Amino acid sequence: MSNTLLFRKEVPDNQKWDITDIFTSDEAFYATIDETLKKAKDFRNQFENQLSAPKSIEQALDEYSQILIQVDRMANYAELRLSVDTSDEAAQTVNSKFNTTFGKIISQLAFVESEILQLSEETLNDFNKKTKYPHFITKLKNRQPYQLDPKVEEALASLSPTLEAPFELYGITKMLDIPFKSFEHNGTTYPLDYATFENEYEDNEDPEFRQKSFEAFSNALKKYQHTTAATYNMKVQQEKIEADLRGYDSVIDYLLQEQDVTREMYNRQIDVIMSELAPVMQKYAKLLKRVHGLEVMRFEDLKISIDPSYEPDISIEDSKEYIYGALSVLGEDYLNMVEKAYNDKWIDFAQNKGKDTGAYCASPYFTHSYVFISWTGKMAETFVLAHELGHAGHFTLAQKHQNYLESEASMYFVEAPSTMNEMLMSNYLFKNSNDNRFKRWVIGSMISRTYYHNMVTHLLEAAYQREVYKRVDNGESLTAPLLNQIMRDVYSEFFGDAVKLTDGAELTWMRQPHYYMGLYSYTYSAGLTIGTVMAQRIKNEGQPAVDAWLETLKAGGSKSPIELASTAGIDITTDQPLRSTINYISSLVDELESLTAKIEVQ
């Protein structure tokens, strides 16, 4: 366990990504942002009030795409610069410049969708048969009933930096303002911040250490709960205002529109898991309690490993063997992409002061993907890295085969390629060992990392979020006590009496940025449902299933989530894939119990 973190400038270069493929310098970024704003104004002068004939629309969409590629390039650069060191003033300035200019650029482009949607249905249908942007046009048509006057759309676009301000405020509060106090354990003082708690302390095998670190962490969050609640309330009330302006029945319908997903699919994902996965995870919690000899299974115990003394250490270099081995089933081209990610510095492995929490993959259309991770040296990081490389593989294939406007899959589907890679990793590790402890570690990692994190943590966030939006639809404002109560009620419903919700559990809503990203949280379970079924298909059917999956990835955003899943041979219009996934998780818990029994009698 490390007691100090390096400053960013002290981190070896081989642990840092190289983002000069996007921009060689901040100066190049600033030059491009001014140039892009000018191009957007010139584009408007050329095409505004001219989008009536198919030829002019197609030409406009081609140039519109090029401007958006530059916007995407700048947005990713700003995010990548800031997330590795949120205290870096130059990175803060880059991010601020992008945020203030973004609205100016987008407002110049707002007329495109407005003018296209003013065309007759017959003209749109005819154009849709000829264009290289058919799914983009289909999604536009679906939004037509909710389109506002062009001047209003332009005004909303120009306000986008202000509308995104709550997310920025949340990040500043979380990463820069909350002061975490050190805590003592067995005569040693331990420093505390978001990164050390979530990456090192949360799954510590000593229950007293877990309780002390969780208490210190929660006490720090608690002091900022009212500011964070006010920031979050600002965001959801903005979403409610826009949903009402556009004529949606609820905020949820408004947020699902862009995802190309029905309300039924959204509700089913939450309701079935809350009712049918809950008993499985309660059984898992009770197994952890017994194995660790805990008198009480507390909330802060849920992240512990089934066998924390066993988890192997692994270096970045040695991780290649496992990553290549697990993902080789996807073919040579896919593996070449993974090799480039390592060799060409697409991955930021560093742990340093000021680095944001979590892991993500950014995929600017202009260049290639970048993976953000904080490498702790634990074997479980191979699952995280496989997950993020799943996003990279998806976007690499989609961007190679689709134009910009058709390249990005619906948020409903976007976590499927990443979580599917986690399944491939677990299958590979399980297949290549006969050691019961190692097998138990693999299954324990699948449940605690892959399924608990994606199917439980994020799903409970989704259940919480749905309740929040119901309150907002009913005209309520959000306060910290209300959000705390909603979060506690969701956890209580799911875990019942199997887990004691200690003080601080209710503050979990303060820890995730997903609430500022629309209805994102539930999509992890949706993606994992598709990923689980697909991994089983690949395991049982081999190459035909791999081929179907690669075709699905290549389709990018040219199809709806239902069509994408269908290409992969999965029908998500029914609850069968979801129930199949829950049954699979249940079988893993049973296998975990069986392996534990064998180990205990050895």
C-alpha positions as CSV (number, residue, x, y, z in Angstrom):
1,M,0.0,0.0,0.0
2,S,1.6,3.3,-1.0
3,N,1.5,6.2,1.4
4,T,2.4,8.9,-1.0
5,L,1.5,9.8,-4.6
6,L,3.9,11.4,-7.1
7,F,3.3,14.7,-8.7
8,R,2.4,14.4,-12.4
9,K,5.8,15.8,-13.4
10,E,7.6,13.0,-11.4
11,V,5.8,10.2,-13.2
12,P,8.0,8.2,-15.7
13,D,7.1,8.9,-19.3
14,N,6.5,5.2,-20.0
15,Q,3.5,5.3,-17.6
16,K,1.9,8.3,-19.3
17,W,-0.1,8.6,-22.6
18,D,1.1,10.7,-25.5
19,I,-1.7,13.1,-26.6
20,T,0.4,14.9,-29.2
21,D,-1.4,12.9,-31.8
22,I,-4.4,15.1,-31.1
23,F,-2.5,18.4,-30.6
24,T,1.2,18.9,-30.5
25,S,0.8,21.7,-28.0
26,D,-1.7,23.9,-26.2
27,E,-0.9,26.6,-28.7
28,A,-2.0,24.4,-31.5
29,F,-5.2,23.7,-29.6
30,Y,-5.9,27.5,-29.2
31,A,-5.2,28.1,-32.9
32,T,-7.6,25.3,-33.9
33,I,-10.4,26.5,-31.7
34,D,-10.3,30.0,-33.3
35,E,-10.1,28.5,-36.7
36,T,-13.0,26.1,-36.0
37,L,-15.2,29.0,-34.8
38,K,-14.5,30.9,-38.0
39,K,-15.2,27.8,-40.1
40,A,-18.6,27.4,-38.3
41,K,-19.5,31.0,-39.1
42,D,-18.5,30.6,-42.8
43,F,-20.5,27.3,-42.9
44,R,-23.6,29.1,-41.6
45,N,-23.2,31.9,-44.2
46,Q,-22.9,29.3,-47.0
47,F,-25.7,26.9,-46.1
48,E,-28.3,28.6,-43.9
49,N,-31.7,28.7,-45.7
50,Q,-30.2,26.5,-48.4
51,L,-31.1,23.0,-47.1
52,S,-34.0,22.1,-49.4
53,A,-32.5,19.9,-52.1
54,P,-30.8,16.5,-51.4
55,K,-27.6,17.6,-53.0
56,S,-27.2,20.7,-50.8
57,I,-28.2,18.7,-47.7
58,E,-25.6,16.0,-48.4
59,Q,-22.9,18.6,-49.0
60,A,-23.8,20.5,-45.9
61,L,-23.7,17.3,-43.8
62,D,-20.3,16.4,-45.1
63,E,-18.9,19.8,-44.1
64,Y,-20.9,19.8,-40.8
65,S,-19.2,16.4,-40.0
66,Q,-15.8,17.9,-40.5
67,I,-16.4,20.8,-38.1
68,L,-17.9,18.3,-35.5
69,I,-14.7,16.2,-35.9
70,Q,-12.7,19.2,-34.9
71,V,-15.0,19.9,-32.0
72,D,-14.7,16.3,-30.9
73,R,-10.9,16.6,-31.2
74,M,-10.7,19.7,-29.0
75,A,-13.2,18.3,-26.4
76,N,-11.1,15.1,-26.0
77,Y,-7.9,17.0,-25.7
78,A,-9.3,19.3,-23.0
79,E,-10.6,16.3,-21.1
80,L,-7.4,14.3,-21.4
81,R,-5.2,17.2,-20.4
82,L,-7.3,18.0,-17.3
83,S,-8.2,14.5,-16.0
84,V,-4.6,13.4,-15.4
85,D,-3.9,16.4,-13.2
86,T,-6.9,18.5,-12.2
87,S,-4.7,20.9,-10.3
88,D,-2.8,21.9,-13.5
89,E,-3.6,25.5,-14.2
90,A,-2.7,25.3,-17.9
91,A,-5.0,22.3,-18.3
92,Q,-7.8,24.2,-16.4
93,T,-7.3,27.1,-18.9
94,V,-7.5,24.8,-21.9
95,N,-10.7,23.2,-20.5
96,S,-12.2,26.6,-19.7
97,K,-11.4,28.0,-23.2
98,F,-13.1,25.0,-24.8
99,N,-16.2,25.3,-22.6
100,T,-16.6,29.0,-23.3
101,T,-16.1,28.6,-27.1
102,F,-18.1,25.3,-27.5
103,G,-21.5,27.1,-27.3
104,K,-20.4,29.7,-29.8
105,I,-19.5,27.0,-32.3
106,I,-22.5,24.8,-31.8
107,S,-24.9,27.7,-32.0
108,Q,-23.6,28.4,-35.5
109,L,-24.4,24.9,-36.5
110,A,-27.9,24.6,-34.9
111,F,-29.7,25.6,-38.1
112,V,-28.7,22.3,-39.8
113,E,-31.0,20.0,-37.9
114,S,-33.7,22.6,-37.7
115,E,-33.8,23.1,-41.4
116,I,-33.7,19.4,-42.2
117,L,-36.6,18.8,-39.9
118,Q,-38.7,21.5,-41.6
119,L,-38.7,19.4,-44.8
120,S,-41.8,17.4,-45.6
121,E,-42.0,13.8,-44.6
122,E,-42.0,12.8,-48.2
123,T,-38.8,14.7,-48.9
124,L,-37.1,13.4,-45.8
125,N,-38.0,9.8,-46.6
126,D,-36.7,10.2,-50.2
127,F,-33.5,11.7,-49.0
128,N,-33.0,9.0,-46.4
129,K,-32.9,6.4,-49.2
130,K,-30.0,8.1,-50.9
131,T,-27.9,9.6,-48.2
132,K,-24.8,8.2,-46.5
133,Y,-26.3,9.3,-43.2
134,P,-29.5,7.2,-43.0
135,H,-29.6,6.4,-39.3
136,F,-28.7,9.9,-38.4
137,I,-31.7,11.1,-40.4
138,T,-33.9,8.5,-38.9
139,K,-33.0,9.6,-35.4
140,L,-33.7,13.2,-36.4
141,K,-37.1,12.3,-37.8
142,N,-37.9,10.6,-34.4
143,R,-37.1,13.9,-32.7
144,Q,-39.2,16.0,-35.1
145,P,-42.3,16.2,-32.8
146,Y,-40.1,17.7,-30.1
147,Q,-38.1,20.2,-32.2
148,L,-38.4,23.8,-31.2
149,D,-38.3,27.0,-33.3
150,P,-34.9,27.3,-35.0
151,K,-34.1,30.5,-33.0
152,V,-34.9,28.7,-29.7
153,E,-32.7,25.8,-30.8
154,E,-29.9,28.2,-31.6
155,A,-30.3,29.9,-28.2
156,L,-30.2,26.5,-26.4
157,A,-27.1,25.6,-28.3
158,S,-25.4,28.8,-27.4
159,L,-26.3,28.2,-23.7
160,S,-24.7,24.7,-23.7
161,P,-21.6,25.8,-21.7
162,T,-23.9,27.2,-19.0
163,L,-26.1,24.0,-19.1
164,E,-22.9,21.9,-18.7
165,A,-21.6,24.0,-15.8
166,P,-23.1,21.8,-13.0
167,F,-20.9,18.9,-14.2
168,E,-17.8,21.1,-14.1
169,L,-18.8,22.4,-10.6
170,Y,-19.3,18.9,-9.4
171,G,-15.8,17.9,-10.6
172,I,-14.2,21.0,-9.0
173,T,-15.9,20.3,-5.7
174,K,-15.0,16.6,-5.8
175,M,-11.4,16.7,-6.9
176,L,-10.1,20.1,-5.8
177,D,-12.2,21.4,-2.8
178,I,-13.0,18.5,-0.5
179,P,-10.2,18.2,2.1
180,F,-9.7,14.7,3.3
181,K,-8.1,14.2,6.7
182,S,-5.5,11.4,7.3
183,F,-6.5,8.7,9.7
184,E,-4.6,6.4,12.1
185,H,-4.6,2.6,12.2
186,N,-2.3,0.5,14.4
187,G,0.0,3.4,15.0
188,T,0.4,4.4,11.3
189,T,-1.1,7.5,9.7
190,Y,-2.6,7.0,6.3
191,P,-3.2,9.9,3.8
192,L,-6.6,10.0,2.2
193,D,-8.1,11.2,-1.0
194,Y,-10.6,9.9,-3.7
195,A,-7.9,7.9,-5.5
196,T,-6.3,6.2,-2.5
197,F,-9.7,5.3,-1.0
198,E,-11.2,3.8,-4.2
199,N,-8.1,2.3,-5.6
200,E,-6.4,0.9,-2.4
201,Y,-8.4,1.3,0.8
202,E,-11.9,0.2,-0.1
203,D,-11.0,-3.5,-0.5
204,N,-8.4,-3.7,2.2
205,E,-8.6,-7.1,4.0
206,D,-8.5,-5.6,7.5
207,P,-12.1,-4.9,8.5
208,E,-11.1,-2.3,11.1
209,F,-9.0,-0.5,8.5
210,R,-11.9,-0.5,6.1
211,Q,-14.2,1.0,8.7
212,K,-11.8,3.7,9.7
213,S,-11.0,4.7,6.1
214,F,-14.7,4.6,5.1
215,E,-15.6,6.7,8.1
216,A,-12.9,9.3,7.4
217,F,-13.9,9.4,3.7
218,S,-17.6,9.7,4.5
219,N,-17.0,12.5,7.0
220,A,-15.2,14.5,4.4
221,L,-18.0,14.0,1.8
222,K,-20.6,14.9,4.4
223,K,-19.3,18.4,4.8
224,Y,-20.0,19.1,1.1
225,Q,-23.3,17.2,0.7
226,H,-25.4,20.4,0.5
227,T,-23.2,22.1,-2.1
228,T,-23.1,18.9,-4.2
229,A,-26.9,18.4,-3.9
230,A,-27.5,22.0,-5.0
231,T,-25.2,21.4,-8.0
232,Y,-27.0,18.2,-8.9
233,N,-30.4,19.8,-8.5
234,M,-29.3,22.6,-10.9
235,K,-28.5,19.9,-13.5
236,V,-31.8,17.9,-13.2
237,Q,-33.9,21.1,-13.1
238,Q,-32.3,22.2,-16.3
239,E,-33.1,18.9,-17.9
240,K,-36.7,19.2,-16.6
241,I,-37.1,22.7,-18.1
242,E,-35.9,21.5,-21.5
243,A,-38.0,18.3,-21.4
244,D,-41.1,20.5,-20.7
245,L,-40.2,23.0,-23.4
246,R,-39.9,20.2,-26.0
247,G,-43.2,18.6,-24.9
248,Y,-42.0,15.4,-23.4
249,D,-44.2,13.6,-20.8
250,S,-41.2,13.2,-18.5
251,V,-37.5,13.9,-18.1
252,I,-36.9,10.2,-18.5
253,D,-38.6,10.1,-22.0
254,Y,-36.5,13.2,-23.0
255,L,-33.2,11.6,-21.9
256,L,-34.1,8.2,-23.5
257,Q,-34.8,9.8,-26.9
258,E,-31.2,10.2,-27.8
259,Q,-30.5,6.6,-26.8
260,D,-33.0,5.2,-29.3
261,V,-34.5,3.1,-26.5
262,T,-38.0,2.5,-25.3
263,R,-39.2,3.3,-21.8
264,E,-40.2,-0.4,-21.4
265,M,-36.6,-1.5,-22.1
266,Y,-35.3,1.0,-19.5
267,N,-37.7,0.1,-16.8
268,R,-37.3,-3.7,-17.4
269,Q,-33.5,-3.4,-16.9
270,I,-34.0,-1.8,-13.5
271,D,-37.0,-3.7,-12.3
272,V,-35.9,-7.3,-13.1
273,I,-32.5,-6.8,-11.6
274,M,-33.9,-5.1,-8.4
275,S,-36.2,-8.1,-7.9
276,E,-34.3,-11.1,-9.3
277,L,-30.6,-10.3,-8.9
278,A,-31.1,-9.1,-5.3
279,P,-31.4,-12.6,-3.7
280,V,-28.3,-13.7,-5.6
281,M,-26.2,-10.8,-4.4
282,Q,-27.5,-11.2,-0.8
283,K,-26.3,-14.8,-1.0
284,Y,-22.9,-13.6,-2.2
285,A,-22.8,-11.0,0.7
286,K,-23.5,-13.7,3.2
287,L,-20.7,-15.9,1.7
288,L,-18.2,-13.0,2.1
289,K,-19.4,-12.6,5.7
290,R,-18.8,-16.2,6.5
291,V,-15.5,-16.6,4.8
292,H,-14.1,-13.5,6.4
293,G,-15.5,-14.3,9.8
294,L,-17.4,-11.0,10.1
295,E,-19.9,-10.6,12.9
296,V,-21.8,-8.1,10.8
297,M,-21.6,-7.6,7.0
298,R,-21.4,-3.8,6.6
299,F,-21.7,-1.7,3.6
300,E,-18.0,-0.9,3.5
301,D,-17.3,-4.7,3.4
302,L,-19.0,-5.2,0.0
303,K,-15.9,-4.6,-2.1
304,I,-13.6,-7.1,-0.3
305,S,-12.2,-10.0,-2.3
306,I,-13.2,-13.6,-1.4
307,D,-9.5,-14.3,-0.9
308,P,-7.6,-11.0,-0.5
309,S,-4.4,-12.7,0.6
310,Y,-4.3,-14.5,-2.7
311,E,-4.7,-11.8,-5.4
312,P,-1.6,-11.9,-7.6
313,D,0.4,-8.8,-8.3
314,I,1.1,-8.0,-11.9
315,S,3.3,-5.5,-13.7
316,I,2.2,-3.4,-16.7
317,E,4.6,-5.4,-18.9
318,D,3.3,-8.8,-17.6
319,S,-0.3,-7.7,-18.2
320,K,0.3,-8.0,-21.9
321,E,0.4,-11.8,-21.8
322,Y,-3.1,-11.9,-20.2
323,I,-4.6,-9.1,-22.3
324,Y,-3.3,-10.6,-25.6
325,G,-4.3,-14.1,-24.5
326,A,-7.8,-13.2,-23.5
327,L,-8.6,-11.0,-26.6
328,S,-6.8,-13.1,-29.2
329,V,-10.1,-14.8,-29.9
330,L,-11.2,-11.6,-31.6
331,G,-8.6,-11.9,-34.3
332,E,-5.3,-10.5,-35.6
333,D,-6.6,-7.0,-36.5
334,Y,-8.1,-6.6,-33.1
335,L,-4.9,-7.7,-31.4
336,N,-2.9,-5.3,-33.5
337,M,-5.0,-2.5,-32.1
338,V,-4.3,-3.7,-28.6
339,E,-0.6,-3.9,-29.3
340,K,-0.6,-0.3,-30.6
341,A,-2.4,0.8,-27.5
342,Y,0.6,-0.4,-25.4
343,N,3.4,0.5,-27.8
344,D,2.2,3.9,-29.0
345,K,1.3,5.2,-25.6
346,W,-2.5,5.3,-25.9
347,I,-2.8,4.3,-22.2
348,D,-2.2,6.4,-19.1
349,F,-1.2,4.0,-16.3
350,A,0.1,6.5,-13.8
351,Q,-1.0,7.1,-10.3
352,N,-0.3,10.7,-9.4
353,K,-1.6,13.6,-7.3
354,G,-4.6,15.4,-8.9
355,K,-5.5,12.5,-11.2
356,D,-9.2,11.9,-11.6
357,T,-10.8,8.7,-10.3
358,G,-12.0,5.7,-12.2
359,A,-11.2,4.6,-15.7
360,Y,-12.4,5.6,-19.1
361,C,-11.7,5.4,-22.8
362,A,-11.8,8.5,-25.0
363,S,-11.9,8.0,-28.7
364,P,-11.5,11.1,-30.8
365,Y,-12.5,10.4,-34.4
366,F,-9.5,12.5,-35.5
367,T,-6.9,10.1,-34.1
368,H,-7.4,7.0,-32.0
369,S,-8.5,5.9,-28.6
370,Y,-6.9,6.8,-25.3
371,V,-7.3,4.7,-22.1
372,F,-7.3,6.3,-18.7
373,I,-6.5,4.0,-15.8
374,S,-4.6,4.1,-12.4
375,W,-2.5,1.0,-12.3
376,T,-2.2,-0.4,-8.8
377,G,-0.3,-3.5,-9.6
378,K,-3.2,-5.8,-8.7
379,M,-4.2,-8.6,-11.1
380,A,-7.8,-7.3,-11.1
381,E,-6.5,-4.3,-13.2
382,T,-6.4,-6.7,-16.2
383,F,-10.2,-6.7,-16.1
384,V,-10.3,-2.9,-16.0
385,L,-7.8,-2.7,-18.9
386,A,-9.6,-5.3,-20.9
387,H,-12.9,-3.3,-20.3
388,E,-11.4,0.0,-21.6
389,L,-9.7,-1.7,-24.5
390,G,-13.2,-3.1,-25.4
391,H,-14.3,0.5,-25.9
392,A,-11.1,1.2,-27.9
393,G,-11.7,-1.8,-30.1
394,H,-15.3,-0.8,-30.7
395,F,-14.5,2.8,-31.7
396,T,-11.5,1.7,-33.8
397,L,-13.7,-0.6,-35.9
398,A,-16.7,1.8,-36.0
399,Q,-14.7,4.8,-37.0
400,K,-12.9,2.8,-39.7
401,H,-16.2,1.7,-41.2
402,Q,-18.6,4.5,-40.5
403,N,-18.6,8.3,-41.1
404,Y,-18.6,10.5,-38.1
405,L,-22.4,11.0,-37.9
406,E,-22.9,7.3,-38.0
407,S,-20.0,6.1,-35.9
408,E,-21.1,6.4,-32.3
409,A,-23.5,3.7,-31.0
410,S,-26.3,4.4,-28.7
411,M,-25.4,4.8,-25.0
412,Y,-27.6,1.8,-24.4
413,F,-25.2,-0.4,-26.3
414,V,-21.9,1.3,-25.6
415,E,-20.9,-0.7,-22.6
416,A,-21.5,-4.1,-24.3
417,P,-18.1,-4.3,-26.0
418,S,-16.2,-3.3,-22.8
419,T,-18.0,-5.7,-20.5
420,M,-17.8,-8.5,-23.1
421,N,-14.0,-8.2,-22.9
422,E,-14.1,-8.7,-19.2
423,M,-16.0,-11.9,-19.8
424,L,-13.3,-13.0,-22.3
425,M,-10.7,-12.2,-19.7
426,S,-12.4,-14.3,-17.0
427,N,-13.0,-17.2,-19.5
428,Y,-9.3,-17.1,-20.5
429,L,-8.0,-17.1,-16.9
430,F,-10.4,-19.8,-15.8
431,K,-9.5,-22.1,-18.7
432,N,-5.7,-21.7,-18.1
433,S,-5.6,-23.0,-14.5
434,N,-6.5,-26.1,-12.6
435,D,-5.7,-24.5,-9.2
436,N,-8.8,-24.1,-7.1
437,R,-7.7,-21.0,-5.3
438,F,-6.9,-19.3,-8.6
439,K,-10.2,-20.4,-10.0
440,R,-11.9,-19.0,-7.0
441,W,-10.1,-15.8,-7.3
442,V,-11.1,-15.5,-11.0
443,I,-14.8,-16.1,-10.2
444,G,-14.6,-13.8,-7.2
445,S,-13.1,-11.1,-9.4
446,M,-15.9,-11.6,-12.0
447,I,-18.5,-11.2,-9.3
448,S,-16.9,-8.4,-7.3
449,R,-15.5,-6.4,-10.2
450,T,-17.4,-7.2,-13.4
451,Y,-20.8,-8.0,-12.0
452,Y,-21.0,-6.2,-8.7
453,H,-19.5,-3.0,-10.2
454,N,-21.4,-2.9,-13.5
455,M,-24.6,-4.9,-12.6
456,V,-25.1,-3.8,-9.0
457,T,-23.3,-0.5,-8.2
458,H,-24.3,1.2,-11.5
459,L,-27.8,-0.4,-11.5
460,L,-28.5,0.8,-8.0
461,E,-27.4,4.2,-9.2
462,A,-30.0,3.8,-12.0
463,A,-32.7,2.9,-9.6
464,Y,-31.8,5.9,-7.4
465,Q,-31.7,8.1,-10.5
466,R,-35.1,7.0,-11.7
467,E,-36.6,7.9,-8.4
468,V,-34.9,11.3,-8.5
469,Y,-36.4,12.0,-11.9
470,K,-39.9,11.0,-10.7
471,R,-39.6,13.5,-7.9
472,V,-38.4,16.2,-10.4
473,D,-41.3,15.4,-12.7
474,N,-43.6,16.0,-9.8
475,G,-42.2,19.4,-9.2
476,E,-39.9,18.7,-6.3
477,S,-36.4,20.2,-5.7
478,L,-33.6,18.0,-4.5
479,T,-31.8,18.5,-1.2
480,A,-29.1,16.5,0.5
481,P,-31.4,14.8,3.1
482,L,-33.8,13.8,0.3
483,L,-31.0,12.4,-1.9
484,N,-29.5,10.6,1.1
485,Q,-32.9,9.0,1.9
486,I,-33.5,7.9,-1.7
487,M,-30.0,6.3,-1.9
488,R,-30.5,4.5,1.4
489,D,-33.9,3.2,0.4
490,V,-32.6,1.8,-2.8
491,Y,-29.7,0.0,-1.0
492,S,-32.1,-1.3,1.7
493,E,-34.5,-2.7,-0.9
494,F,-31.7,-4.5,-2.7
495,F,-29.7,-5.9,0.1
496,G,-32.4,-6.4,2.8
497,D,-31.0,-7.6,6.1
498,A,-27.9,-9.2,4.5
499,V,-25.9,-5.9,4.7
500,K,-25.9,-3.3,7.4
501,L,-26.0,0.2,5.9
502,T,-23.5,2.1,8.0
503,D,-23.5,5.9,8.2
504,G,-22.0,7.2,5.0
505,A,-23.6,4.6,2.7
506,E,-26.3,7.1,1.9
507,L,-23.7,9.5,0.5
508,T,-22.8,7.2,-2.4
509,W,-24.7,9.5,-4.8
510,M,-21.9,12.1,-4.3
511,R,-19.3,9.8,-5.7
512,Q,-20.3,9.2,-9.3
513,P,-20.2,11.6,-12.3
514,H,-22.7,9.5,-14.2
515,Y,-25.7,11.5,-12.9
516,Y,-24.5,14.4,-15.0
517,M,-24.5,12.3,-18.2
518,G,-28.2,11.7,-18.6
519,L,-29.4,8.1,-18.2
520,Y,-26.0,6.5,-18.3
521,S,-25.9,4.3,-15.2
522,Y,-28.5,1.7,-16.2
523,T,-26.6,1.1,-19.5
524,Y,-23.8,-0.7,-17.8
525,S,-26.2,-3.5,-16.9
526,A,-27.7,-3.4,-20.4
527,G,-24.3,-3.6,-21.9
528,L,-23.2,-6.4,-19.5
529,T,-26.4,-8.3,-20.4
530,I,-25.4,-8.2,-24.1
531,G,-21.8,-8.9,-23.3
532,T,-22.5,-11.9,-21.1
533,V,-24.7,-13.6,-23.7
534,M,-22.2,-12.8,-26.5
535,A,-19.3,-14.2,-24.5
536,Q,-21.2,-17.4,-24.0
537,R,-21.9,-17.5,-27.7
538,I,-18.2,-17.1,-28.5
539,K,-17.3,-19.8,-26.0
540,N,-19.8,-22.2,-27.4
541,E,-19.9,-21.4,-31.1
542,G,-16.4,-20.1,-31.9
543,Q,-15.6,-18.2,-35.1
544,P,-19.2,-17.7,-36.4
545,A,-20.0,-15.8,-33.2
546,V,-16.8,-13.8,-33.3
547,D,-17.6,-12.8,-36.9
548,A,-21.1,-11.7,-35.9
549,W,-19.6,-9.7,-33.0
550,L,-17.0,-7.9,-35.2
551,E,-19.7,-7.0,-37.7
552,T,-21.7,-5.5,-34.8
553,L,-18.8,-3.4,-33.7
554,K,-18.1,-2.2,-37.2
555,A,-21.7,-1.0,-37.5
556,G,-21.0,1.7,-34.9
557,G,-24.0,4.1,-34.7
558,S,-25.5,3.1,-38.1
559,K,-28.1,1.0,-36.3
560,S,-30.4,1.2,-33.3
561,P,-29.5,-0.8,-30.1
562,I,-32.1,-3.4,-31.0
563,E,-30.6,-3.8,-34.5
564,L,-27.1,-3.9,-33.2
565,A,-27.9,-6.7,-30.7
566,S,-29.8,-8.5,-33.4
567,T,-26.7,-8.4,-35.6
568,A,-24.9,-10.2,-32.8
569,G,-27.7,-12.7,-32.6
570,I,-29.3,-11.4,-29.4
571,D,-33.0,-10.3,-29.0
572,I,-33.2,-7.5,-26.4
573,T,-36.9,-6.8,-27.1
574,T,-37.5,-9.6,-24.6
575,D,-36.3,-10.2,-21.0
576,Q,-34.7,-13.5,-22.0
577,P,-31.1,-12.2,-22.3
578,L,-31.4,-10.4,-19.0
579,R,-32.8,-13.4,-17.1
580,S,-30.1,-15.6,-18.8
581,T,-27.5,-13.2,-17.4
582,I,-28.9,-13.3,-13.9
583,N,-29.0,-17.1,-14.0
584,Y,-25.4,-17.1,-15.1
585,I,-24.4,-14.8,-12.2
586,S,-26.3,-17.2,-9.8
587,S,-24.3,-20.1,-11.2
588,L,-21.1,-18.2,-10.5
589,V,-22.1,-17.6,-6.9
590,D,-22.9,-21.3,-6.6
591,E,-19.5,-22.2,-8.1
592,L,-17.8,-19.8,-5.7
593,E,-19.5,-21.6,-2.7
594,S,-18.4,-25.0,-4.1
595,L,-14.8,-24.0,-4.6
596,T,-14.7,-22.4,-1.2
597,A,-15.9,-25.7,0.4
598,K,-13.2,-27.6,-1.5
599,I,-10.5,-25.2,-0.4
600,E,-11.6,-25.3,3.3
601,V,-11.3,-29.1,3.5
602,Q,-7.9,-29.2,1.9
